[in-house]
Amino acid sequence: MTSDNLTIVFAREPIPASGPKVFLAGPTPRADDVESWRPSAIRELSAQWAGEQPLTVLTPESRGGRYAQHYDDQVGWETDARAAADAILFWIPRDLRTLPGFTTNVEFGLDVATGRAVLGCPPTCPNPERNRYLIYVAERHGVPVLDTLAETVTAALDIIVAHPPVDTDLHRPSVGSDPRGGSEARSTVLPEATDQVQ
């Protein structure tokens, strides 16, 4: 799936070797009647990204709802996708009944010290008290913590702007350029996907 400024790569699809990439980490719906937060994140990324190259969005959700046949295929892809991402956007609208995010907790622990993670925890989610420890850990590691999806997207893009990927066939943005359309790069504080297996 591609738009003018985004390329969407779904679970277990090839991960591009070059260009800016963001991984959408967080709880994945396990039932058809639970709405995913990722389409809203993709719309927000599209609205904010104005880079010279399309932004690749890596989502652990499956294209067309086709789940992995083997657990290791899904987990392996997610691990590789998070490692390839220039920014890892964690959005955790915690709901222990429908979006528990237990795998997300582990992934955040693995990625918190990479300098590529941002954490979004909406205070109005059904179980915000279950995000307190992640917020504490994020703050200890200098990871930006945000309340809204739009702010979380901005923080993830700030990481990409501050540390653009180096591609041998493409030039780096000039100093002070901002792919979101501003004249100056914004400052930033730097220091789930197994749900798709049934």
ABEGO torsion letter per residue (X at the ends): XBBAABBBBBBGBBBBABEBBBBBBEBBBABAABBBAAAAAAAAAAAABABABBBBBBBABBBGGBBBABAAAAAAAAAAAAAABABBBBBBBBBAAABAGAAAAAAAAAAAAAGABBBBBBAABABAAAAAAAAAAAAAAGBBBBABAAAAAAAAAAAAAABBBBBAABBBBBBGBBAAGBABBBBBBBXXAAAABX
